[in-house]
Amino acid sequence: MLENLEEYTDKLIEEFEAISKDAERVQRETLKSILEDNASAEYLLNLGLNGKTDPESFKACVPLVTHEDLLPYINRIVDGEKSSILTGKPITHLVLSSGTTKGKSKYIPWSETLLDSVTQILQTAFAFRDRELPIKNGKCLSIVYLSAQSQTKGGLIVGTIASHVVGSKRYFEAMAAIKSEICSPLEVISAPDFQQAMYCHLLCGLIFRDEIQLLDALFIHSFVQVFRTFEQVWEELCNDIREGVLSSRITIPSVRTAMSKILKPDPEKANLIHKICTGLNNWYGVIPELFPNAKYLLAIATGSMEAYLPSVRHYAGELPVVTNDYGASEGMVATNLHPTVPAEFASYTVFPNCGYYEFIPLSEDSSACVDPKPVGLTEVKVGEEYDIVITTSRGLYRYKLGDVVKVTGFYNSTPELKFIRRSGTLLSINIDKNTENDLRLAAVAASKVLAQEKLEVVDYTSHIDLSKEPGHYVIFLEINGKASEEVFGECCNSLEKSFVDPGYTSSRKVNNIDPLELRVIRPGTFQKIFDHFIGMGASATQLKTPRCVPATNTKVIQILNDNVLSKYISTAFN
Ligand code: AMP
């Protein structure tokens, strides 16, 4: 297979062409196979499908659900009940989703069938990318951290999606088949301390710097984190390479042993890296300088990750930043088949054999109905927004994923989706309703004001402050420098002016909501929040910044408030 990479990628593209041309039939078959495999599941038996596997009967018998609706079933699985509850074959493994969007991790049934979709999507996306951004026999600097797996009281194995996928032999084989060998040893990837793993990832990347053709991560936030760390530790990394001796900051014996096999004294390389680092202007373009044969960076860069694009592009210089795929711990959905389109405009093409998909229309016409009817994969309309619903072989039937997507077109007969936002309202005090996307646009508006002073928003979050009637929005911004009082004041007003939802503006005009407050926080505060979540067992690979922190999350609120540098009250409605 390895010698015939081109033949192999051509075959993958041909297979995708075939399924995407026949998406409706493939969807019917996928549903049939999911329902046949799980016909003995208690959940389906109780719904009276009686062996029917067609979409019409399925929709008539099975209700739309959320994770909460399934909790009574999932809890029995977590507790170790061995019967066929949601699936035909009992579930033995669970995925713990990152949970940062809603503030709570969720257990989700897992089985090896998800690896089929992951590897199919990974390899097909590579095949498409390779036509435009070819990679030849290179290594990949993969910023990935596998958190350790654990067991529930009921004896089920729990891990993050990354630990189940990246830790599997099949993933390594799939990567090898497309010639993207990860440069870090497994001991580094699975190190129990993510700071030590990050340092070693950087060191491995530098050791193999001429061979690195690709840098990848799950979310682009990981690139920001790793290159911000590089700014702090580059001299130490150079010393390690010069002497061939690993820094004493790495204390995990298995990591030290694994690194000792690849770290050899190389003063010439150390001097070259030193020269590169001292010659850069504010670290612009550090990535192509360090990795001269890198072709692109690959990681999810849409949705809440768009906020990090300016920082990643700063480090990446002229190198393309390609957004990767769209999926969740619950199941895979789609991938990016147009790698040269900038992430802001990217769409993801749905794989019609990776699950059964339905779409609840969100247009004004549809939301006028109390209960808008979901439509099938091939019935969606270009330009419409939908709440996505997924059915998988792992026991999720008509499950609302909690994401809003917009159909931007079709690839053959399968739709291409732009990720819009998490569903539901993020900020609301009374009749106002602002989504994750509204907050993102407000942060973009604030960034534009700060750009006048050559400053950037490092990260942002929000909070509803109800400590004083009638309550107000608080926006926390971490900024990479200090602006004048006037600029911060302007920034605060631009944040408030961005919330154009009539519920918000009308409440503000009659002071049913108090003026928005901007709290500027100390550099490094979001890293402290990140460390807090890691300490609670979250996965460093999957973690996303919570975009709204509820009052109940007292620890995160405390970290934010302890680090406030200055506060501003909006005068936008004065
Ligand atoms: P988790 O299961 O915790 O890894 O999170 C899955 C969620 O991440 C999805 O439901 C989306 O909200 C978000 N997500 C995944 N892929 C993308 C993407 N390509 N663009 C934007 N958000 C994404």
Boltz pocket constraint, residues with backbone or C-beta under 6 A from the ligand:
constraints:
  - pocket:
      binder: B
      contacts: [[A, 96], [A, 97], [A, 98], [A, 99], [A, 161], [A, 300], [A, 301], [A, 302], [A, 303], [A, 304], [A, 305], [A, 324], [A, 325], [A, 326], [A, 327], [A, 328], [A, 329], [A, 330], [A, 401], [A, 402], [A, 403], [A, 419], [A, 421], [A, 422], [A, 542]]
      max_distance: 6.0
